[in-house]
């Protein structure tokens, strides 16, 4: 398969003031485009050509860093843009998802606190996740291009904590960025869609 950069599902300025037009122009148009371009170049002539993106990510993990890093970040970002929407976030979640979060974390506030702590505690570049593993919802964090996909889990929400995702808008205040993401940007309907497919 060939990687292609998807259009954003909203205008570059649609997530302001929580994520600025400038951030999205750099993050989507430059950084994600680089993963697509470098990933396509790294794939040429390898055993991974023709496989699905998920299969490439799993198969290249620990074996081919160039393919894995670019394919992993392409996979993460394809979802990241859909995990956000204008006027998103907050505490109005689809019923089944909300019930499961409360069941596995005791409350929505506890889930949010755990998610922010995971993202803030990720040393250097990486991601904070809500994942499904063995039928349970869990919060996790990964470094660089890794995701729950390579740890036997299914990601249903991820927040990019690489500096290019937030530094223009929040400087070094990563916890504030994570809180803004949860409170104002998350597309809970897309999270619920992935949750339904995961189990």
C-alpha positions as CSV (number, residue, x, y, z in Angstrom):
1,X,0.0,0.0,0.0
2,X,1.1,3.6,-0.6
3,X,0.8,6.1,2.2
4,X,-1.1,9.3,1.4
5,X,-1.7,12.4,3.5
6,X,-5.4,12.7,4.3
7,X,-7.2,16.1,4.3
8,X,-8.0,17.4,7.7
9,X,-11.7,16.7,8.6
10,X,-12.0,20.4,9.5
11,X,-10.4,23.7,8.6
12,X,-6.9,24.5,9.9
13,X,-8.4,27.2,12.2
14,X,-11.4,25.1,13.4
15,X,-9.8,23.9,16.6
16,X,-8.6,27.3,17.9
17,X,-8.0,28.5,20.5
18,X,-7.1,25.0,21.9
19,X,-5.0,24.1,18.8
20,X,-4.0,26.9,16.5
21,X,-4.1,27.2,12.8
22,X,-0.3,27.5,12.9
23,X,0.1,24.3,14.8
24,X,-2.1,22.4,12.4
25,X,-0.3,23.8,9.4
26,X,3.0,22.6,10.8
27,X,1.8,19.4,12.3
28,X,-0.5,18.1,9.5
29,X,1.0,19.8,6.4
30,X,4.7,19.4,7.3
31,X,5.2,16.7,9.9
32,X,2.6,14.2,8.8
33,X,3.5,14.8,5.2
34,X,7.1,13.9,6.1
35,X,6.0,10.6,7.6
36,X,4.1,9.8,4.4
37,X,7.0,10.7,2.1
38,X,9.7,9.0,4.2
39,X,7.5,6.0,4.8
40,X,6.8,5.5,1.1
41,X,10.6,5.7,0.4
42,X,11.4,3.3,3.2
43,X,8.8,0.8,2.0
44,X,10.2,0.4,-1.5
45,X,11.6,-3.0,-2.2
46,X,10.9,-4.4,1.3
47,X,8.8,-7.3,2.5
48,X,6.2,-4.8,3.8
49,X,5.1,-3.6,0.4
50,X,1.5,-4.5,-0.2
51,X,0.6,-5.1,3.4
52,X,-2.1,-3.2,5.3
53,X,-0.9,-0.3,7.5
54,X,-1.6,-2.1,10.7
55,X,0.3,-5.2,9.5
56,X,3.2,-3.0,8.5
57,X,3.3,-1.4,11.9
58,X,3.2,-4.7,13.7
59,X,5.7,-6.5,11.5
60,X,8.3,-3.7,11.3
61,X,8.3,-3.1,15.0
62,X,11.7,-3.9,16.4
63,X,12.9,-5.1,12.9
64,X,13.0,-2.1,10.6
65,X,13.2,1.2,12.4
66,X,12.9,3.4,9.3
67,X,9.7,1.7,8.1
68,X,8.3,1.3,11.6
69,X,8.9,4.9,12.7
70,X,7.2,6.4,9.6
71,X,4.4,3.8,9.3
72,X,3.8,4.0,13.1
73,X,3.5,7.8,13.0
74,X,1.3,7.7,9.9
75,X,-1.0,5.3,11.6
76,X,-1.1,7.4,14.8
77,X,-1.8,10.6,12.9
78,X,-4.5,9.2,10.6
79,X,-6.5,8.6,13.8
80,X,-5.2,11.7,15.7
81,X,-7.0,14.1,13.3
82,X,-10.2,12.1,13.7
83,X,-9.9,12.0,17.4
84,X,-10.5,15.8,17.4
85,X,-13.3,18.0,16.3
86,X,-14.5,21.6,16.9
87,X,-16.5,21.9,20.1
88,X,-15.4,18.4,21.2
89,X,-14.3,17.1,24.5
90,X,-16.2,17.6,27.7
91,X,-18.3,15.1,29.7
92,X,-21.0,14.1,27.2
93,X,-19.9,10.7,26.0
94,X,-21.9,8.0,24.2
95,X,-23.6,5.9,26.8
96,X,-21.9,2.5,26.3
97,X,-18.4,4.1,26.3
98,X,-19.2,6.3,29.4
99,X,-20.4,3.3,31.3
100,X,-17.3,1.3,30.5
101,X,-15.0,4.2,31.5
102,X,-16.8,4.5,34.8
103,X,-16.6,0.7,35.3
104,X,-12.9,0.5,34.6
105,X,-11.7,3.8,36.1
106,X,-14.4,4.4,38.8
107,X,-15.2,7.8,37.2
108,X,-14.7,10.0,34.1
109,X,-12.6,12.4,36.2
110,X,-10.3,9.6,37.3
111,X,-9.8,8.5,33.6
112,X,-9.0,12.1,32.7
113,X,-6.6,12.5,35.5
114,X,-4.8,9.2,34.6
115,X,-4.7,10.2,30.9
116,X,-3.2,13.6,31.7
117,X,-0.7,11.9,34.1
118,X,0.4,9.4,31.4
119,X,0.9,12.1,28.8
120,X,2.7,14.5,31.1
121,X,4.9,11.6,32.5
122,X,6.0,10.4,29.0
123,X,9.7,11.5,29.0
124,X,10.5,13.0,25.6
125,X,8.4,12.4,22.5
126,X,5.5,10.0,22.5
127,X,1.8,9.5,23.0
128,X,-0.9,9.0,25.7
129,X,-3.5,6.4,25.0
130,X,-6.9,5.0,26.0
131,X,-6.7,1.3,24.9
132,X,-8.7,-1.8,25.1
133,X,-6.8,-4.9,26.3
134,X,-8.4,-8.2,27.4
135,X,-11.8,-6.6,27.4
136,X,-10.8,-3.7,29.7
137,X,-10.1,0.0,29.1
138,X,-6.6,1.1,30.2
139,X,-4.5,4.2,30.0
140,X,-1.0,3.8,28.7
141,X,1.8,5.8,27.2
142,X,4.4,5.0,24.5
143,X,7.6,6.6,23.2
144,X,8.1,8.0,19.8
145,X,6.0,6.2,17.1
146,X,4.9,3.3,19.2
147,X,1.2,2.6,20.0
148,X,-0.8,0.0,21.8
149,X,-1.0,-1.8,18.5
150,X,2.5,-3.2,19.1
151,X,1.7,-4.2,22.7
152,X,-1.3,-6.5,22.0
153,X,-3.9,-3.8,22.7
154,X,-6.3,-1.7,20.6
155,X,-6.0,2.1,20.7
156,X,-9.3,4.0,20.8
157,X,-8.0,7.4,21.8
158,X,-4.5,8.9,21.5
159,X,-3.0,12.3,22.2
160,X,0.3,13.3,20.5
161,X,2.7,14.6,23.1
162,X,5.6,15.3,20.7
163,X,6.5,19.0,21.1
164,X,5.4,19.9,17.6
165,X,1.9,19.0,18.7
166,X,1.6,21.7,21.4
167,X,4.7,23.9,21.7
168,X,3.5,26.8,19.5
169,X,0.3,27.0,21.6
170,X,1.4,25.9,25.1
171,X,5.2,26.1,25.2
172,X,6.3,23.8,28.0
173,X,2.9,23.4,29.6
174,X,2.2,19.9,28.4
175,X,-0.4,19.1,31.1
176,X,-2.5,22.2,30.1
177,X,-2.4,20.9,26.5
178,X,-3.6,17.4,27.6
179,X,-6.4,18.9,29.7
180,X,-7.5,21.2,26.8
181,X,-7.5,18.1,24.5
182,X,-9.8,16.2,26.8
183,X,-12.1,19.1,27.7
184,X,-12.4,20.8,24.3
185,X,-11.2,18.7,21.4
186,X,-11.9,15.0,21.7
187,X,-14.3,13.5,19.2
188,X,-16.0,11.1,21.5
189,X,-18.2,9.7,18.7
190,X,-15.0,8.5,16.9
191,X,-13.6,7.0,20.1
192,X,-17.0,5.2,20.6
193,X,-16.8,3.9,17.0
194,X,-13.3,2.4,17.6
195,X,-14.5,1.1,21.0
196,X,-17.4,-0.7,19.3
197,X,-15.1,-2.3,16.8
198,X,-12.6,-3.3,19.5
199,X,-15.1,-5.4,21.4
